[in-house]
């Protein structure tokens, strides 16, 4: 039985680390697991990611940003996520459609109804079985993300980290509002040690595994 689990949160909230740990835990239970990310996850979406996250692209207008995310998501779903779910694989995805509502809606101030319609078109109606929102203070998260990016080789991907703290606070509040609206969300306190956060995630995921949501 496949499951589609998404991880959401502000920059630097620890999603990548926790996805890797949950994948390891699920594989130990003999589940087939695919980890992926947005934007990206396949060749075409990765090319769009380069444009979206490049800090040099300061002239990008919010509507163009929104449409690029939708295009990358549509390709990612059809090429990677749907085939994996259809084969019985559990998919763990670093960000999904909720990120567009949080960043381009609450963060940029674009029309939420337009974003929801575009998300519906891009996803073809695919929704996560469980969304884990790693809640973390924006001031700490942005600094952590900048340090992480500085330590990496390869293309610069800190366009969003360079936004104002007010922007990141709006995103955090937006995520919390989405969590209040949608039953599939579980808000996870992302403060503390890696193992402490992993334990909180395990307690959120285990009931869903036991229930067997997706057929």
C-alpha positions in Angstrom: 0.0 0.0 0.0 1.4 3.4 -1.0 1.2 6.6 1.0 1.9 10.2 -0.1 3.4 12.2 2.8 4.5 15.8 2.3 6.8 17.9 4.5 6.2 21.6 4.8 7.8 24.5 6.7 9.8 27.7 6.4 13.4 27.8 5.2 15.7 26.0 7.6 13.1 24.0 9.5 14.9 20.7 9.0 12.7 19.1 6.4 15.5 17.4 4.4 17.1 15.9 7.5 13.8 14.6 8.8 12.7 13.2 5.4 15.9 11.1 5.3 15.3 9.8 8.8 11.7 8.9 8.1 12.6 7.2 4.9 15.2 5.1 6.7 12.6 4.2 9.4 10.0 3.1 6.8 12.5 1.1 4.8 13.4 -0.7 8.0 9.7 -1.7 8.1 10.1 -3.2 4.6 8.3 -0.4 2.8 9.4 0.8 -0.6 10.1 4.5 -0.2 10.8 7.3 -2.7 12.1 10.7 -1.5 11.7 13.7 -3.7 11.4 17.5 -3.5 9.7 20.5 -5.0 10.5 22.4 -7.1 12.4 19.6 -8.8 12.4 15.9 -8.7 12.9 15.3 -12.4 15.0 16.8 -15.2 12.5 19.4 -16.4 11.4 20.4 -12.9 15.0 20.6 -11.8 15.6 23.1 -14.7 12.7 25.2 -13.4 14.1 25.0 -9.9 17.3 26.6 -11.0 15.4 29.6 -12.3 13.2 29.9 -9.3 15.8 29.7 -6.6 18.7 31.6 -8.2 19.3 34.7 -6.1 20.3 36.6 -9.3 16.7 36.5 -10.6 15.6 39.5 -8.6 13.4 40.8 -11.5 11.0 37.8 -11.3 7.4 39.0 -10.7 5.2 37.0 -8.4 2.8 35.8 -11.1 5.7 34.4 -13.1 7.0 32.7 -10.0 3.6 31.2 -9.4 3.3 29.8 -12.9 6.8 28.3 -12.8 6.0 26.4 -9.6 2.8 25.1 -11.2 4.7 23.9 -14.3 7.4 22.2 -12.3 4.7 20.5 -10.1 2.7 19.2 -13.1 5.8 17.6 -14.6 7.0 16.2 -11.3 3.6 14.5 -10.6 3.2 12.9 -13.9 6.8 11.8 -14.3 7.6 10.8 -10.7 4.9 10.9 -8.0 1.9 9.2 -9.7 3.9 6.3 -11.2 5.5 5.7 -7.7 2.2 5.7 -5.9 0.6 3.5 -8.6 3.4 1.0 -8.0 2.8 0.8 -4.3 5.6 3.1 -3.2 5.4 5.4 -0.3 6.4 8.9 -1.5 8.0 11.5 0.9 8.0 14.9 -0.7 9.8 18.0 0.5 7.1 20.6 -0.2 4.0 20.3 -2.4 1.0 22.5 -3.3 0.6 23.9 0.2 4.0 25.6 -0.2 2.5 27.6 -3.1 -0.4 28.8 -0.9 2.0 29.7 1.9 4.7 31.4 -0.2 2.9 32.9 -3.2 -0.4 33.4 -1.3 0.3 34.4 2.2 3.9 35.5 1.5 3.5 37.4 -1.8 -0.1 38.3 -1.5 -1.4 36.7 -4.7 -5.1 35.8 -4.9 -5.7 32.6 -3.0 -8.5 31.5 -5.2 -6.4 31.7 -8.3 -3.6 29.7 -6.6 -6.0 27.0 -5.5 -7.4 26.7 -9.0 -3.9 26.6 -10.5 -2.8 24.0 -7.9 -5.8 21.9 -8.9 -4.8 22.0 -12.5 -1.1 21.3 -11.7 -1.9 18.4 -9.4 -4.7 16.8 -11.3 -6.5 16.5 -8.0 -3.7 14.6 -6.2 -3.5 15.4 -2.5 -1.2 14.1 0.3 -2.5 11.5 2.7 -0.5 13.3 5.4 1.2 16.7 5.6 3.8 17.3 8.3 4.3 21.0 9.0 7.7 21.5 10.8 7.0 24.6 12.7 10.2 26.7 13.5 11.0 30.3 14.3 11.6 32.2 11.1 14.6 34.2 12.4 16.5 31.0 13.3 15.4 29.1 10.2 16.6 31.7 7.8 20.0 31.9 9.4 20.3 28.1 9.4 19.3 28.0 5.8 21.9 30.6 4.8 24.6 28.8 6.6 23.6 25.6 4.9 23.7 27.2 1.4 27.1 28.7 2.1 28.5 25.3 2.8 27.2 23.7 -0.4 28.9 23.6 -3.7 26.8 24.1 -6.9 24.3 26.7 -7.9 23.2 29.5 -5.5 19.7 28.7 -4.2 19.1 31.3 -1.6 16.6 33.7 -3.4 14.0 33.1 -0.8 16.4 33.2 2.2 17.3 36.8 1.2 13.7 37.9 1.6 12.7 40.0 4.6 11.9 38.4 8.0 8.4 39.8 7.7 8.0 37.7 4.5 9.0 34.6 6.3 6.8 35.4 9.3 3.8 35.7 6.9 4.7 32.3 5.5 4.8 30.7 8.9 1.5 32.1 9.9 0.1 31.1 6.6 1.2 27.5 7.1 -0.4 27.5 10.5 -3.6 28.8 9.1 -3.6 26.0 6.4 -3.0 23.5 9.2 -6.1 24.7 11.0 -8.2 24.3 7.9 -7.0 20.8 6.8 -7.3 17.6 8.8 -4.4 16.0 7.0 -2.0 18.4 8.6 0.1 17.5 11.7 2.0 20.4 13.2 5.4 19.2 14.5 7.5 21.4 16.8 10.8 21.5 14.9 12.8 22.9 17.8 15.1 20.6 19.8 17.5 17.9 18.7 17.2 16.0 15.5 16.2 12.9 17.4 13.6 14.7 19.4 12.0 16.0 16.2 12.2 12.6 14.6 10.3 11.1 17.5 7.5 13.7 17.2 7.3 12.8 13.5 7.1 9.1 14.2 4.2 9.7 16.6 2.4 11.6 13.9 3.1 9.1 11.1 2.4 5.8 12.9 -1.4 6.2 13.2 -1.6 6.9 9.5 0.5 3.8 8.7 -1.7 1.7 10.9 -4.9 3.1 9.3 -3.7 2.5 5.7 -5.1 5.6 4.1 -4.4 5.1 0.4 -5.6 2.0 -1.5 
